[in-house]
Amino acid sequence: MAGFSWCIGTSAPIGVSKSYQVSEKAIVAVDLGAQSCRVSLLRWRGGRPEIRVVHRFSNGPVTLRTGLHWDIKRILAGVETGLHLCAEAAPEGIASVGVDGWAVDYVRYDRGGNPLGDPFCYRDERTANAMKEVRQLIPAERLYTLTGIQLLSLNTLFQLYADKIAGIDPGAGWLNIPEYVTFRLGGRPVAEYTNATHTQLVALGRNQWCSEIFQTAGIDLSAAPELVGTGTFVGSISGELGRKPAFRETRLIVPACHDTASAIAAIPAAGDDWAFISSGTWSLVGTVLGRPGVGEDARKMNFTNLGGVGGTVCFLKNVNGMWLLQQCMDEWTKIGQVWSLADLLSACEKLPPPDELVDVDDPQLMLPGNLPCKINLLLAETGHAPLPPNRSGIPQMANVIFHSLARRYAEVLTAVSKVTGKQLKRLFVVGGGGRNEFLNRLTAERTGLEVRRGSSEASTIGNLAIQIAALREDRAVGAAVSAAEATRCAESLSSLSFAASVE
C-alpha cells in the first residue's frame, strides 16, 4: 500500500514579513465558495503572520421562476459584513483586499454597476441546448484548438450563448462573480486571467479574448471586460467602507480569482513529480505544466488547460466532488436521517469495499435533485439492489461514493501521467475535502502515490500569498506576479493554523 503522510510547511513563517516591505498592515482574502464563503484576515504579531477567519457565511443556489440562480445581494452583504469586522479587528490598517471564488458564473450589470438580475448557477439546465448549438457553429475540435479548455456545458461560453437564446441584451456588461464583487467594492471592471480562461473564450496561451469564438457564436466582444494578469491592482475600496480608517489606503488586488488557481499556488511543492486534487464541491484533478498540453490525447480525454499563476498551466479534469455526498445528506435529512460527516466516515471505516461502484461523472449526477435515487438507478443498471435510506443503507451509499471518487481520481491521474509523460510520485490534496482522511487513504491505495494533505483553506493562503507578492515590489498597474514569487510567499504561510473566528 502507498505511504500516507501530511503536508508539513516551512518552520520559518517570519520570512513572509521580511519580504513584505510595504508595512505591517493587514491583508484580507475573500474566498467565495458554492456552499460556504469566508473572509479571512492576515495580521502581523511581533513580525509573525497570523491568519484569522473573521466571517463565514453559507451560500447555495436558489430556485427562482427563471431557473437556478445565486443570490448576489446576499453574497455582497456577507462580504461587506466580513470587511466591517476586518476593519474593527485591524486598527493598524489594511493594505489590500483580494477576492477569489468559483469560476464560470457571472453577473450581468447595467451602466450604474447594478445587477440586471441574480446570476445563473452553472448547474441550471439552460446550457444543454446552448452547448449543442455552439458546437454546430464551432466544432469541438476547433474549440479545443482555440482555447485548450475542456468541453463542459457549464462553461461561460455556453452560458452567454444561452443568454442570447433567451433574448438578454447582448451588449450588457458581464463580470465573473469574484471580479464583480471586487468591482462593487471600488475596483474597475476586469477579468483576471486565471478565471477568464475557464470561460472558454480566451485564446490558448495568450492573455486576450478569442475574437473568432465571439464572432462565430455571435457574442458581443465589446461587452467583455478588460483582461488583466494575476496580482494586478484594480482600484481602492470606496463607499461607506472606504471611509473607515482601516480602508483609507487599501488597494484592491485581483489574486488568482479562480479559487482552484489560488489553491494550487498555495501548494509548497518543488520538482516535477507531483499532482494535485483541489477537493471541495468539485474535485479538480491534475498537475502544473509550463505550457499547455493540447495534443490529440489531451483533447480526446477532455483535459483542460486553465490559467495558473505567473503563466503556468493547471492541466486538469473536473471530477464531481463532495457535492455528491452533501446532496445525499440533504435528502436524508429531509426524511429524518440526520448524519454528521464524522459519523458517516466512522461507519464507512467499518465496511468492506462495495461490490459495485458508480461513475461519479455520469450526467445524471451533475444536476441537483434526489441524488440517492439517482445513485440507486445507476446501481440497478448493473443488477444491484437499491440501498435503502436507513441506518444500514446510508453508510453503504456513502461508502459507494467515497470508493467511486477514489477510483475516478486514480483513472484521471493515470491519464495525466500518460498525456504529460510525468512520473508522478506525490499527490497534494488541498481544500475542504482534504480533511477526509478516509477518502485520502482510499486515494492513496488506488493511485499508489504518496498522498499529502495541504491546507483546507488553500485558496485563502494562495490568495494572500499573491497579494503579498504584488505588494512587495509595489507593482505598477497591469503587472502580474510570477509563479516563483507567489510560491515563496505561500511556503511561508503554509505552516500557519487558522485561528478561530472572532464571531
N, C-alpha and C positions, 0 to 999 in steps of 0.2 A: 504494500500500500504506500502511496506517496506520502512524503513528510508534510506535516501541517504546522504552521507557525504564525505568529502575529507579526505585523509590521512594526518595527521599532524605529522611531525617529531619531534625529540627532540629539545629542545631550547638551547642545550649546545654543539654546534659542536666543541668547543675548546677541548673537550675530546679526539678527534682524535689525535691532535698534542701531547697531554700529553702521549698517549700510543705509539706514533711513535718515537722511540728512536734513529733511525739511524742518522738523521739530519733533517733539514728542507729543504731538496732538493725536487724538484718537482717530480711528478709521472705522467706517460702518460698511458691512456687507449685508445686502438683502438677497435672500435666496428664496425664489418663488417655486413652490412645488405643486404638483397637481393634486396633492392631498394635504400637504402641510407647508406653510410658509414661515420663514424665520428672519428676524432682524438681529444681527449679531454685532457686538462692539469690541474692537481691539483697542486696548489701552496699555500704556507702559507704566509699570510699577517698579521703581528703582532700576530703570533701564531694561527691565524684562517684560516681555509681552504677556498679556492675559486676555483671553477671548471669553466673552460672556454673551449668551443668548438672552437678549433683553425682552424680546417679544416673539411669541409663536402663535400663529392663528391657523385654523383649519381652512381648507379650500376644497373645492369639488365642483364638478359641472352641475348645472341646474337645467331642468327640462322646462322650456317655455313653449308657447304656441308655435313658434317658428323652428324649434328644434333644441339641440343640446348646446348650452352656452356656458360661459364663465361670467360670474358676477363681478364686473370690472370695478364698480363702485366699492364693493366690499374689499376687493384686493387693495385698491388705493387707500381706503380708510385704514386697513390693517398696517400698511407700510407707514402711513402718516403717524399712527399711534406709536409704532416702534421707533420712529425717528424722534418724536417728542420725548420718549423715555431715554433715548440715547443722549439727547441734549441735556437732560437733567442729570444723567449719570457721568457726563464728561465735561466738567466745568473748565477744563484746560482747552476746550475747543475741539472741533472735528475737522481733520484735514481733507477728507474725501469720503464720498459715498459711491458705491457701485452696486448695480442690480443684475442678477443673473436669474434664469428660470428655464422652464421647458421651452422647446422650440416649436416651430411651425405655425402656432396660433398668433393672431394679430388683431389689432383694434383699427377699425375704420373711424376716421375722425373728421370734423368739419374745420373750417378756417379758424375757428376760435380754439381748436385743440380738444373740443369736447367729443366724446364717443358718439357715433351715429347709432349705436346700439350695443348691447352686450356681445362680445366676440364669440364666435362659434367655437365649440370644443372640437378637437381633431377626431373625436370618436363619433361625431354626428354622421349620419348615413348619406348626407347630401353629396359627398365627394365621389361616391361609387360611379355614378353616371358621368361626372365631370372627368374622371380619370380615363374612362373609355373613350370619350370624345377627344380629349387631348391626344391620346395615343393614336387616334385616327389621323390627326393633324401632324403629329411628330412621332415617328416610330420609336419604340422603346430603345432600340439600338442607338438611334441618333440622340435621344435624350441623355443616354448614359455617356456617349462620346462627348457631348457638350458640357456635362456637369459632373460626371463621376458619382452621381448620387443614386442610391437605391430607389427603385420604384415602389412607393408606398402611397396609398390613396390619401393619407393624412398630410402629405407634403403641401406646403403653401401654394405651389403652382396650381394644384388641383382645387384648393380652397378658393383661390382668386378666380379660377375659371367657373367654379360653382356660383360665385357672386355674379359673374357675367350672365350665366344662365338665368339667375333669379332677377336680373334687371337692376342690380345695385349699381349706383353711379360709378362707372369705371375710373373716373377722374378723382374720386375721393381718396385722400391720403390714407396710407396704412403703415402701421409700425408693429413689429413683433412685440409681444407683451412686455418683456423686460425693458426694451427701448422706449415703449410708450410710457411706462412708469417713470423712467428717467426723464423723458420729455415733460411730463406733468410736474416733476419736481423742479424744473427750470432748465433742462438741457435742450439742445437743438435736436430736431428730428433726424435720427440717423439709423442705419442698420449696421450693427457690429459684425465683423467678418465671420467669426465662427458661427454665429446664429444665422447669418444670411445664407451660408452655404446649405443649410438644412431646408431652405425654401425650394431647392431645385431650380433656382433662377440665376445662379451665379456661374459665370464661365469658369470651367475647370482650371485650377491653378492660378487664377487671376483675381485680383481684387476689383472686379467690376461685374455689373449685371450682364447677362447674356441677351443681347438685343434680338438675336434670332428667335429665341423662345418667346419673348414678349410679342414680337411682331407676328409670328406664326399662330400663336394662341390668341391673338387679339387682345392682349392685356396692356394697359396704358403704362408705358415705361416712365412717363413724366410723373406718375403718381408714386413711383418707387422712391424710398428715401435714399439719402446720400450714404454710400458705403464707406466705413471707416475701419481702421485697424484696432486690434485689441489693445486696451490701455490708453485710448485717446481721451483727452479732456474735451468735454462737450458742453460745459457751462457751469453755472453755480446754482446753489439752492436759492429759490425765490419764494415769494409769497409770505404767508404767515411764518412758515418755518425759517425762511431766510432772515427774518427779523430777530430770531433768537440769537443771543450772543455766541452760542456754540457753533452756529452755522454761518456766521457773517463772512468768513473767508473760506468756506467749504467748496471744494471742487467736485463736480460730477464727472466720474470716470466710467467709461464702459469697460468692464473687465471682459473676460470671455463670457458674453451674455448667454450663450448656450451652457446650461449648467453642467452638461457632460464634459465639455471642453475645460471648464473651470475645475471640475473634479479630477480630470486626468492631469492637469497642470499641478495638482497637489500631490501626485504620486512621487515619492522621493526615490526614484529608481534610475540607475545608470546602466549602460550596456544595451545589447540588442536581443536579449533572450527572454524578454518579459511581455506579458499580455495583461489585459485588464478586463474587469467587469465592473461597470458602474451600475450598481444594483439598487433599484428603487421601484417606482411604479412600472418602469421598463427596465430591462437589463440590456445595457449596451456592451457588447462583447467584441473585443478586437485588440489592436496593437497600434503603436505610434510609428508612422513612416516619415521619411524625409521628403518624399514626393508621392503623388497619387499612384495608387495601384489600379489601373484601368484595363488590364488585359482581358481577354475573352473569358477566362475562368472567373475573374472577379465579376464580370457582368452577368454571366450565367448563374453564379451563386448569389447575385444581388447584394454584393458588398457595397458599402457606401464610403465615400472619401470626404468626411466632414472636416471643415477647417479647424486646425488646432492653433495653439498659441505660438506666435513667432513664425508662422509659415509652415508649421508641421501639419501632418495629416492624421486625423483619427480614423483609421481604417477599421470599420466595424460593421456589425449587423445589429439591428433592433430585434430583441427577443422579448416576448411577453414576460413581464416580471411579477413582482409581489402584488400587483394589481389583481392578478388571478385569485390569490388567497384572500385578499381584502374583500373582493366582490362576493366570494363564497361566505366569508364570515358575516358580511352584512345580511345575506339571505338567511343564514342560520339564526341570526339574532332576531329576525322578523318572526320566526316561529318559536322563539323562546329558548333556543340553544345558544347560549352566550358562552363563548370561549375566548380566553386570552391567548395571545401568540405563545407565551411561555408554556401554558398548559398543553397547547397543541403540539409544540415541539417535544415536550416531555413524553406525551403519548406516542408520538411518531418514533421516538428513540427506541421504544419497546417493540415496535412492529418489524416484521421481516420485510424485505423489499417486495413491492407489489408484483402480482403476476403479469399485469399489463400496464403500459404507460400510455400517455396521450401526447399528441403533437401540440405543444403549448402555443404554437404559432398558427394553429388552424383558424381560418377566418371566423368561424363561429365563436371563438374565444376572444376575439378582438373587440367585440361590441358589448356594452353593458346589458344586463338583463338575465337573471336566474342562471348564473354560471354553474351551480351544482347540477342543474338539469342538463345543461349543455355537455358537461363532462361525462355525465352518465350516458348520454346519447352516443358520445364517441366511444365509450367503453362497450356499449351494446353492439356497436358495429363490428367488434372483434369477438362477440359472443360472450361477454361478461355481464353478470347480473348487476343491476344498479346498486349503488352504495346508499343506504338509507340515511336521512338526516337525523340520526340519533347518536347516543353516546358511543356506540361502537363504529358506526359508519362514517361519522365526521372525521375522526383521526385517520381513517383509511383513505378518505378522499384527499386530505391534506398530505398524506404520505405519497399518494399518486402525483400530486402537484410538485412536491419537492424533488422526487426522483425523476420526474419528467423534465423539470428545469435543468437538473444536473446533466441529464443525457443530452439535452439540447445545447447546453454550454460546451460539452465535450465535442459534439458534432461541429459546432461553429469554430472552435479553437483548432480542431484538426484541419478544417478548411483554411483558416488563417495561415497556419504553418505551410500548407501546400501552396497557396497562392503567393505568399510573400517569400517563401524559402527560409523563413526563420526557424531556428531550432529552439523552440520555447522550453524554458525550464521553470520560470516563475510566473505566478498569476496573482495580481493585486486586485482585491475586491474592495471597492470603496462605495460609499453611500449607505443609506439606512439599512438596506438589505444585507450589508456585510456583517451585521451583528448576529445574523442567523448562523450559529455555529454548526447546526445540523446540516444545513444546505451547503455550507463551506466544506464540511467533511465529505459529503457525497460528491461534491465537485472535485475535490482532491482525488478521490477514489476513481472517478470516471475519467479524469484527464491525465492522471499520473504526474501532475505538476505540483510544485511546492506552492501552496496557497497561503498568501499573506493578507491579512486583513488591514486595510488602511482605515482612515478616519471615516466615521459615519457622517461627518459634516465636511466631507472633502470639497464639495462645491464652495462652501463658505471659505475654507482655507485657501483654495485656488483663487477665489475672488479677491481675498485680502492680499495674497501674495502678488497678484498682478497690480493691484493699486499701489503697493509698496514699491514695486519695481518702477512704476510710472512716476511716482513722486520722488524717487531717489535722485533722479537726474533732472528733475523739473522739466520734463519733456515739452517740446513745443506742440501746439495743436496739430493733430494729424499724424504724430509719430506713434508707432506701435512698439510695445515691449518685445524683447526677444524671449525665446523659449528658455534659454540658459539663465537669463535674469530672473524669470518667474520661478524656475526650478530652485535656484539658490535661495530665494525668499521662502518658498514653500518648504524646503528642507528644514529651515529653522523654526517653522510653525508646526511641523507635522507631529512633534512630540508633545504638543500642548494639549491639556484636557480642557474641555469646555466647562466653564463654571456654571453653576445652577442659575436659572433665570432669576432676575430680580423681581419678577411678578409673584 
